């Protein structure tokens, strides 16, 4: 876990060890989703301030890959957190009317 410390400096990774395995997985997946969103947003912001089309293209491509990762982590989260999908569906219903 030492190598992840700098990535997740805002998270108390050691406290996850105190959770049961299912809850630990849920919290890890939530952290991963948050960090993937942050990475995707970073790449999009960087792409918006650069003129080189190739670099811009690569940054936007990587940003899209991060969004795929979000989908993968959310799919896993749905399998472990029984409240995740119903909450997501409720939010969708509220937005769509």
N, C-alpha and C positions, 0 to 999 in steps of 0.2 A: 504494500500500500504506500510505501514511502514515495515511489515515483509519481503517484497520483496527488500527493499533497499540494504541489504547486498548481495543479490544474483546479483542484477543488478547495482552494484556500478559504473560501467562504463557508465551507461545510466542515462539521466536526466528524470526520470519517471514523475516528476511533469510537465515537458513541454508537455507531452502527453495529459494532461488535456486541453490544449489550442487548440488541433486539433479537427476537426469534427469527429464524431463517426467512419465513414468508414476509414479515414486516421489513426485514433488511433488504430483501429483493425489491419490495415496493418503493422504499426510500431511495435505493440506488437507481431504479428506473426513473423516478421523479427527478433526481439530480441530473441524470443523463439527458432527459428531455429538456430541462432548463438550459443545460450547457450547449446542446445542439441548437436550440433557438438563438442563444447568444452568439454562437459561431456563425450561423447563417446570417444573422443581422450584421455582424462585423464584416463578413465578406461582401454583402450588398452595399454597405456604407463605403467600404474601400473601393469597390468597383465604381461607385458614383462619383468619385473624385479623381479618377484616372482617365487619361485620354488614350492610352495604348489599348487598341482594340483586342489584341490577343490576351493581354493580362486581364482586361475587363471580362472577356469571355470565360477565361479559366476561373476567375473569382466567382462569377455568377453560376458557372457549372458546379463548382464545389458547394456553393450556397444551396443549390438544388439537391445535391447529394445529402447535405445535412438535413434537409426536409424529409428525405426518404428515411434517414435514420430516425427522425422523430416519429414517423409512422411505424417503424419497426418497434421502437421502444413503447409507443402507445399500445400497440397490439399485445406486446408482452404484459404491459401494465394491466390491461383488461383481463388477462388470464389470472393474474394474482390478486387484483384489487376489485372485489365484487361491486364496489361503489363507483368505480371509474366510468364504466360504460353508461349506467343509468344517469349519472350526473352530466355526462357529455351529451346524451340524447335529450335530457331536459333543457340544457342550454341551447341546443340546436332548435328545439321546439319554441323556446321563448324568442329566439331571434327571428325565426321564420313566421311566427304568429300562429 
